[in-house]
């Protein structure tokens, strides 16, 4: 009887749907809090801003680290979707695909500057997100290494690896400069220039 009460739909939503709704709300509030504070926001302040109890927060997340990682992965998922759309609209040639992916991802990342800051600012999340950032850099570099091996004659694995890592670091650095207002480019111009930078290096 008691179990049935807690699983009964409330306002047309099941308990699981409410949990998913709260989780998304926490992610959005956390993104805003972390991006605007440079990573100094606390879980307590996020919970207070969300207008939910701590109990609901810990129903959605195991703790601070899992909360930060889920925000990070939520942003990466958006970028991945943009990459898929970019490939579908591209000519299909590896060279064109890479340029389209870079343009699409940079565009998706900067349409909401908070997401770009969260993803790229090492102060946000600190050591809690350091390994996830390294993993993401490695994943992107792997895609670029494949493109480099297809589009060039050199087979020096170390050279290809260094070049790929350099391209990832270069685009990340350019986006951070843009976020800081040091590059007078529109968001569209930034995406196109980053795509051109990577494609011309292939």
N, C-alpha and C positions, 0 to 999 in steps of 0.2 A: 504493500500500500504506500509506504513512504517512498520507496524507490520509484514507484509510478508517478508520485507527485513531482519529484525532481526531474523526471524526464518528460513530463507533460508539456506540450507546446505552450509558449507564453507570447501573447501578442502576435500569434501566427508563426513564430519561429521555434524550432526545437532547441534543446539545450546546446547541442553541438553547433547549431547555426549562431546562437548567441555568443558562444565561445569564439567562433571564427570572426564574428563581427567585432568583439572586444579586442581580439588579437590584432586585427587590422588597424583599429583605432589606436592601440598602444604603439604600433609601428609608426604610424603617421605622426603622433605626438612626439615619439622618441626621435624621429628624424629631425623635426623642427627644433626640438630642445638641444640636441647634440650639435646640429649644424650652426645654430645661432649662438651657442655658447662656446664654440671651439672645443667641444668634447667635455666641458666642465659640468654639464648637467648631471644630476644624481637620479637614481631610480625613484627616490622619494618625490622629487620634484616632477618627474614624468607622471607618476601615479596621481599626484595632486592635480596636475594640469589636465590629465585624462578624465578626472572626475569619477574615477572608479576606486574601489578599495584594493589594498595590497593583495588580498585573497584572490581577486580576479587576475591580477598581474601574474601571480605565481601559478595560477591555473593554466596560463598561456605560455609561460617561460620558466625554465629551471632556475634562472638567475641572471645576473647582469651580463655575463659573457654570452650566454645563449641569446639574450635579448639583442645585444649588439650584432652578433653574427647573423641573426635573422633579418635585421634591418639591412645589413650589408648584402645578404643573399637576395633579398627582395629587390634591391636596386640592380644587382647583377642579372636577375631574371628579366627585368624590364629591358636591359641592354641586350640580352640574348634574343629576346623577341624581336627587337629592332634589327639585329643582325640577320635573323631569319628572313624578315621582310625585305631587307636590302638585297640578300642573295636572290630571292625570288624575282626581284625587279631588275637584277643585273643581267648582263649578256651571257653569263655562264663561263666565261674565260676566267681562269684563276686570277689573273692580273686585275681584271675588272671587278671580280668578286671581292678581293681584298680592299680595294679602294672604296667600294660600295659599303662594305662592312664598317670600315673606319668612319666614313661619313655618317652612316646610320647610327652607330653607337655613340659617337661624339654628340650628334644632334639629340639623341634620346637622353644622354647623360646631362646635357647642359640646359635642356628645356626647363628643368627644375634645378637651379644651381645648388640647392641644399643637397641633392643627391650626389652631385659631383664633389662637393666639399666632403661629405661623409665618406665617399669611396676613396678619395685621394689624399685627404689631410691626415698624416700620421698621428697628429695630436688627438684625433677623435678615435677613441677605443684603445689607443696606445698598444701595450703588449697583448691585450685581449684580441685585437684584430690583426696584429703583425703577421701571424702565420697565414691567416686567410688572405691578406693582401699579397703575400709572397706566392701563394697558390694561384691567385688570379693572374698575377704577372707572368707566372710560368705557363699558365694555360694560354694566355694571349700570345706570348712569345712562341709557343709551340705552333700556333696557327701561322704566325709570320714566318717561322723557320720552314714550314712546308711550302709556303708561297715562294720563299727565296730559293729553295732547292728546285722548284719547278721552273722559275723564271730566269735563273742564272746558270752559267756553265761551271762555276766553282763548286767543288765538292769538299772544301775544307770545313769539317763539321764545327770546329771551334770558331772559325770566322763567322759562319752562319749564325751560331748561337749568340756570339757577341753582338752582331749586327741586329738580330731580332730583339735582344734585351735593350739595346740602345734605342731602337725605334719605339718600344713601349715606354721607356723612360722619357724620351723626347716628347711624345704626345701627351703624357701625363703632366710633364713640366709646363708645356704650352697651355694646357687647360687650367692649371693652377695660376699661371700668370694672368690669364684671361679673367679668372674669378677675382683676382686681386685688382683688376682694373688697369693692368699694365699693358694690355694689348687692345688697341682701339679697333676691334672687329665686332661685327654683328655675330650672333650665334650661328647663323647660316654660313657666314664667311669663315668662321673658326672651323666648322666642320669640314668645309671644302678644302681649306688650307691644310688641315691635318691629313685628309685623304690624299691630297696631292703630295705632301711630304713623304708619306709612307710609300705610295705607289711609285714615286720617282726613285726611291731607294731600292726597289725590287729589281 
